[in-house]
Amino acid sequence: MRLDWALLANAAEAPPNGLVYILGAGFDTLIRDQYPTPFGGVIVLRLQTTRLETERPHKVEVHGSDEDGKPVLQQPIVLHLPARQVPAEYPHGWDLSASIVINLTTVPIERPGFYNFEILIDDQQVRTLPFRAVKAATVQTV
């Protein structure tokens, strides 16, 4: 299993039709008037597997920390993806895709600073999604 892409967004939905509906995608800065504040967003992942990998279970984890290494999640988010049968009509040689939305809207961000969400697939780190949190008054517009 491999990560095709991952991003932070304000909101997203991944219905079973294979499409992903995303609002406010790809941000890296939270601008808030006061802290602590809720994160107020989601992580969106697109995973791909070969036929053989699809027929085996997998694990996806998300860990979050601040710039001092202090966890921002009470505990890592762990998703257990069960083995699936590949539909007989699915073209041979094509990878199968799955989109996952992880809701982090209520995760508390204690203070301005730099943060990371680390993504692991089957116990291997595959991506870091860094972001910063800033006070609204300190952001300069161009």
N, C-alpha and C positions, 0 to 999 in steps of 0.2 A: 504494500500500500504506500502511495506517495501523495504528498501534498502538491496539488496543482497551483493553488493560490490561497492566500489568507489576507484578510483586511479587517480594520475596525470601521464600524458604521454606526450611524444614529439608530437605525432600525433595519430589520430585514425579515424576510419570510422565505422559506424553501418548501413549497408544497410538493406533493408527489409527482407533479407533471414534469419535473426536471428543470424547471426555470427557477431563478433566484431573483426576488424582488428586493432591491436595496435602496435605502434612503440615506443620504449624507455619507457616501462611501469614501474610504481612504483617508480619514482624518488622522492627524498625529498630535493635535493640540486641543486640550480641554480648556476652555475659557470660562471661568466661573467668578461670580461676584464675591462669594464667601466660601470658606472651608471650615470643617469638612463638607464634602459634597458627594452626591452619588455619581458614579461613572457615567451613567445615562446612555449606554450604548451596547453594542453587541460585537462579537467576533463572528465573521463569516468564513467558513472553510469550504474548499472544493477538494475532495479526495478522489483519487483514481486507483483502480485495482485491475490487475489482469484477471482472466477467468479463474486461474488457479487460486489467486489471492482472495477472490470474492467468495470462494467456497470454504474459507477459514475465518475464524473470529479475529477481531483486531481491537486494539485499545487506543483511544485518543485522550490525551491529558492536556490541561491548561493550568499553568502555574503563573501567579502574578506577584510582582515584588516592586518595592520602591528603590530609589537610588542607593539606599543603605543595605539592600538585600532583605529588608523586612517584608514578610508576606502581606499582600493586600487582599488575598482571598483567605477565608477562614481555613479552608483546606483546598487542595487542588481539585479542579473539576475533572472527573474521570467518566468517559463514555465507553461503554462496552458495545462494540458493533458485532452482532452475531453473524455467523456464516450464512450465506445466501446461495440459492441455486441460480445459476445463470439461465435466463429464458432461452429455450431452444431456438427461437427465431433471431436471437441476437447475433449480429455479424461476427464471425470468427475473426480473431485478431484485433478487434476493437476493445479498448479498455472500458470498464464500467465506471461511471461517475456517481458521486454522492455529494450533496451539499448539506452542510450543517450550520445552523445558527445557534450560537451560545449566548444566552441572555445574561448580560452583566450590568443591567440598568441600575440595580440597587447596590452594587459593590461600592463601599465607601472609599473615597480618596481623601485622606486626612489633611494633606497640605500641598501647596504648590511644590513642584519638583519633577524629576524624571522617573518614569515607570516603564516596566516591561511586562508583557504577557509572553510566556514561553510555551511553545506547542511541541508536544512529544507524540509520536506515533510508534506504537509497539516498543516503547521504552527508548526510543532514539529521538533526540531533539532535532526538529526539522525547520523551525522558524522562530524568530523573535519579532514581536510586534511592539516596538517602542513608542511611547507617547510622553508628552509633557503636560503638566497641569500648571496654569498660570492664573494670576489675579486679573480680572477684566481691566482694571485701571492701568496695568503695566504693559498691555499689548498695544503696540503702535501699528496703526493702519497706514498703508502706503497709498 
